[in-house]
Amino acid sequence: MATPNPIPAGISKEQAFSMAQTEMEYRVELFNKLAQTCFSKCVDKRYKETELNMGDNSCIDRCVSKYWQVNGIVGQLLSVGKPPM
């Protein structure tokens, strides 16, 4: 049984590699923005403790959840051609 080709028809290996590289760069940037945004919002700048407390953890959890939810909504709107609200 032959293994299926993961590259869509009409796309060269170089194009597929470039697309995968661009996608990876986007995901790294998205993660870095998420981490920076939620850290800035939720963690006290003075570092009173060596570990995150329960409030910090809850805030970060909510922040990450909302960030992914909004990212998904924007992605869906862009995929159908509608501008974000």
Legacy VTK file of the C-alpha trace (Angstrom):
# vtk DataFile Version 3.0
C-alpha trace
ASCII
DATASET POLYDATA
POINTS 85 float
0.000 0.000 0.000
1.477 3.377 -1.024
1.729 6.162 1.497
-0.378 9.212 0.650
1.465 12.324 -0.497
0.922 15.116 2.087
1.770 17.793 -0.495
-1.287 19.057 -2.434
-1.248 18.653 -6.203
0.327 21.544 -8.079
2.639 22.545 -5.225
6.340 21.795 -5.344
8.286 20.509 -2.352
10.027 23.883 -2.094
6.695 25.730 -1.997
5.348 23.290 0.593
8.470 23.753 2.713
8.187 27.533 2.449
4.521 27.397 3.448
5.318 25.142 6.418
8.128 27.472 7.484
5.832 30.502 7.284
3.173 28.663 9.314
5.742 27.747 11.961
6.953 31.348 12.183
3.336 32.496 12.590
2.710 29.996 15.383
5.893 30.969 17.225
4.943 34.649 16.949
1.412 33.887 18.163
2.741 31.950 21.156
5.211 34.708 22.027
2.484 37.377 21.855
0.178 35.239 23.976
2.871 34.636 26.594
3.874 38.309 26.700
0.295 39.579 26.849
-0.883 37.219 29.578
2.320 37.547 31.614
2.114 41.352 31.514
-1.554 41.278 32.476
-1.426 38.667 35.211
1.963 38.636 36.929
2.984 41.359 39.375
6.065 43.220 38.154
7.722 43.145 41.591
7.954 39.337 41.869
6.961 39.105 45.513
7.122 35.308 45.446
9.309 32.741 43.724
6.298 30.898 42.283
3.012 31.953 40.726
0.174 32.082 43.220
-3.362 30.799 42.683
-4.599 34.214 41.491
-1.797 34.478 38.932
-2.515 30.970 37.669
-6.250 31.643 37.355
-5.644 34.916 35.531
-3.193 33.288 33.113
-5.592 30.395 32.497
-8.462 32.766 31.668
-6.221 34.994 29.557
-4.891 32.103 27.471
-8.384 30.683 27.020
-9.773 34.018 25.819
-6.755 34.610 23.564
-7.221 31.242 21.812
-10.983 31.741 21.567
-10.585 35.151 19.917
-7.831 33.819 17.655
-10.179 31.046 16.513
-13.030 33.467 15.821
-10.787 35.794 13.811
-9.385 32.820 11.887
-12.885 31.621 11.010
-13.945 35.080 9.865
-10.850 35.466 7.729
-11.301 32.022 6.184
-14.773 32.917 4.912
-13.670 36.338 3.716
-15.445 38.485 6.294
-13.493 41.287 7.962
-13.136 41.024 11.757
-15.801 42.893 13.737
LINES 1 86
85 0 1 2 3 4 5 6 7 8 9 10 11 12 13 14 15 16 17 18 19 20 21 22 23 24 25 26 27 28 29 30 31 32 33 34 35 36 37 38 39 40 41 42 43 44 45 46 47 48 49 50 51 52 53 54 55 56 57 58 59 60 61 62 63 64 65 66 67 68 69 70 71 72 73 74 75 76 77 78 79 80 81 82 83 84
